[in-house]
Amino acid sequence: MRALKHSISLFTLFVLAGLVGSPLPAQVVGSGTGGNCFPFGCVYPGSSGTRYQQVYDASNFSGSGYLEEIRFFLHTEGGFRPGTYEIFFSTTTAPVNGLDLSDFDSNLGADNFLFGSYFLSGWAPTILSFAGSPFHYDPSLGNLLMDIRFTSSGGPEGLASFQTDNGTAAGWYSRAHDYGGGYEDWGLKTEFVFADATSTVPEPATMTLLATGLAGMATARRRRKD
């Protein structure tokens, strides 16, 4: 009887795992051969340093999913430019190397979405990770735009820089900002962590397994009563 219960439990776990589904793999965009302190570590003198955008070509992504986390990788040790960073995502028609460099709002997609708001200060970590409210992205509908809006809390710039491709991004991404210079084929190497867009919808085969398993469990209960 204990063996029967154990078998049923294992089957139930197997079916539930099928219902959850497999997430898309984490996807890294960029090679990160250089380093740059925009937007987290510094701003050029005389520049505003309040808006940073980066557009990623849709071909970088293997499928649609819910974007749950992004990561950037430290290049040179240092501190953050202290303040609040609001990160938005949208699906945009703006091309890589074709962002409007002054009218930032014109680059936004109709599904512009607040991913999260984060306060940064102190020393920058080796991996800078932001987990946020899931954003559904489908690369068949356009490129992915990241829009970062900064509000300073005062204090000195920390000068931390993160891995970038400085003029060598080869069409993976480009940026628009009011931090200084460097636009076409410039940008932060980025890792995207997705959950599968269909993870909550069971496949027909999974539903058949579930029905079979439930029937088996009902039969086992009847036998136990006899």
C-alpha positions, -999 to +999 in steps of 0.1 A: +000+000+000+028+024+008+044+016-025+011+024-043+009+058-025+045+065-034+038+057-071+007+080-071+027+108-055+055+105-081+029+105-109+012+136-095+045+155-093+053+144-129+020+157-142+023+190-122+057+195-137+042+192-172+016+218-163+042+243-153+061+240-185+097+247-194+110+283-193+129+299-222+166+298-215+183+330-202+194+349-232+225+371-233+227+399-259+261+414-266+297+404-262+307+430-236+342+436-250+343+472-236+331+491-206+309+522-201+296+540-170+263+551-186+237+550-171+245+536-136+279+552-128+284+586-144+273+614-167+294+637-189+298+672-175+271+695-188+248+666-197+214+660-181+218+622-174+181+616-168+171+592-197+188+562-212+172+539-238+185+508-255+168+489-283+175+452-289+169+436-323+141+410-322+164+384-338+183+382-305+154+363-290+144+327-296+107+331-288+081+349-268+079+349-231+074+369-199+105+389-191+111+386-153+147+397-147+176+415-164+213+414-156+243+436-164+279+427-158+306+448-140+336+459-161+353+484-138+348+485-100+332+516-086+301+530-071+267+538-085+254+573-094+230+574-065+193+578-072+162+561-084+161+542-117+127+534-132+130+507-159+103+504-186+100+479-215+079+481-247+077+465-281+089+491-306+090+497-343+121+518-339+151+500-355+185+493-341+207+523-350+176+543-357+164+556-324+154+593-321+182+607-300+163+637-286+126+628-286+128+598-264+091+593-261+088+588-298+108+556-295+083+540-271+059+512-281+022+513-274+026+486-247+051+507-227+052+490-192+069+498-159+091+468-151+102+482-118+117+511-097+150+507-080+172+529-057+209+524-062+238+537-041+271+525-028+294+500-044+284+482-076+282+443-075+298+420-100+264+412-115+237+439-113+203+422-114+168+437-116+138+415-110+105+432-120+069+428-129+067+403-158+066+420-193+053+399-222+075+402-252+069+386-286+098+392-310+075+387-340+058+420-331+089+442-331+122+451-313+125+453-275+130+488-260+144+493-225+138+528-212+156+539-180+145+571-162+168+585-135+161+608-106+192+618-086+193+617-048+224+638-047+259+627-039+290+621-060+291+598-090+305+564-083+321+558-117+313+520-119+312+508-155+295+478-169+303+455-199+294+471-232+300+470-269+313+505-278+306+510-315+311+472-321+276+458-313+271+446-349+234+454-350+225+436-317+215+468-301+219+506-300+211+534-276+197+569-272+204+590-241+212+624-226+243+612-207+270+622-233+280+605-266+281+571-283+249+559-299+250+536-330+262+500-321+268+511-285+251+495-255+251+474-224+256+436-226+224+423-212+211+390-199+173+384-201+155+359-179+121+348-192+093+326-181+076+306-208+046+325-223+025+293-224+036+279-190+000+281-176-017+263-205-013+225-204-006+207-236-033+181-248-009+152-240-005+165-205-042+168-200-045+131-211-019+121-186-036+141-159-070+124-167-053+089-167-036+097-134-067+109-117-086+078-129-058+056-115-059+074-082-097+069-080-093+031-087-067+028-061-090+045-035-118+020-044-096-010-040-084+003-007-120+005+006-128-031-006 
